[in-house]
Amino acid sequence: MSDSYVLIQIHESDNVAIILNQGGAPKGAELPGGVVLLEDVPQGHKVALADIANGGEVRRYNEVVGYAKHEIKQGSWVSERVVDMPTPPALDELPLATREKPAFEPLEGYTFDGYKNPDGSAGTKNLLGISTSVQCVAGITDYVVKLIKKTLLPKYPNVDGVVALNHSYGCGVAITAPAAIVPIRTLQNIAKNPNFGGEIMVVGLGCEKLSPSRLLEIDDEQAINILPNSEAAKALEDHVVSLQDENHHGFQDMVDHIMEMAEAHLERLNKRRREPCPISELVVGMQCGGSDAFSGITANPAVGYASDLIVRAGGSVMFSEVTEVRDAIHLLTPRAETVEVGKALLREMQWYDDYLNQGQADRSANTTPGNKKGGLNNIVEKSLGSITKSGNSPIVDVLSPGERIRKRGLNFAATPASDFICGTLQFASGMNIQVFTTGRGTPYGLEVAPVIKVSTNSTLGKRWHDLIDMDAGRIASKEITLEEAGWELFHLILDVASGRKQVAADKLGLHNDLVLFNPAPVT
């Protein structure tokens, strides 16, 4: 019976809809509207609601998501095998800053309990970060972090943890190449993240191209000219350890030096306490990974609703992932607050187009086997669902990869779509809490900032009940409205940022490495 199967059609002009039912629907099943399936169709996959001619438009979200490779009969499974991908929107004729600003009222009376910093920012965690200037020293930092956690942290109960900020950069690289600015400023801005409270350490080797002082934004020439016993010299001594220093006599001496420095930082961090902070100091990163056909109708729109609430309350939101924006850029440029912001969006799209072309790839390489298994035919369909995380607020600024946030409100932070690289770049840009939506499932988490995991469908939410923090699949089953889900997520963000609730990844200790984006040559 048609009553036992549920189709989700997003817009009345769409000629496809997805199947909600767990397990999908079998050949011969009668669907709502009298459509009879001509073949088995999995959950989340598209069904043709009408005949689609050879070369005809396949429409979802009231947008063209493909062209039929041959005639598609009503009731057929519209998989990626029967659809050609459209070309991306041209970047030279898009409307810029043409949409009238939505009439949002300010949202007042909300705060979160964070760790205030001297520069006015606030952290959602209280962490000691130990950065490295080169991969050569990663073994030492990993060793020392384990030792600090075992012997020092118990003495400083107000410190949430110590994190080794290892990476693969620093030497064997073309450090003066134009694109080298991306990994260098990323490392510099990671050190400024409010979750570290200024108590950052840098462990260097001594012969690497990326000198440790540069991570503190002191260039090599300035470092050479620093006078002994000056304030700058004392700052370096307080923050930087160079393992090749002639005063180090063996491994244990290096470890003792780092431990002594760490204890001084831990003492200062331990004096910090959570206190009420304005939402203006909250910077929420929005990201998706392991997306499926439900992403654009449940979790991502709920995230978009919560994004608007954060912005209305005076906070900041950043959405990212250039290849998951590129095919929907025509829907975003009108939302730019100014023509200059619109041009900056186009600049980042063109930069990434050129970057992919250099690697003899294009944006179609983004869509994963898991995305397709979850019902997404191509990057066009994926992008249309992905951008809903941005809500409806005006886009106030555009950040190139690794740049620090400059304006409160909705920001586009240009990053690759790789979960780990996107998370790293958002953290460098100032993100102090992240929301991550997933339809296929991923244990992704960050030690440096809490990551709220939102499932797009209840099948995943129930199966991964101890890995998912919120099930947005309830929107599709009508257990909860989109607005209710948005408010629920908004309150969850404030609770997690305040330390009142702990995300699943932190409870379980599931944390991914930070991964730099390095488009520059390796020598």
Disulfide bonds with the S-S distance in Angstrom:
none
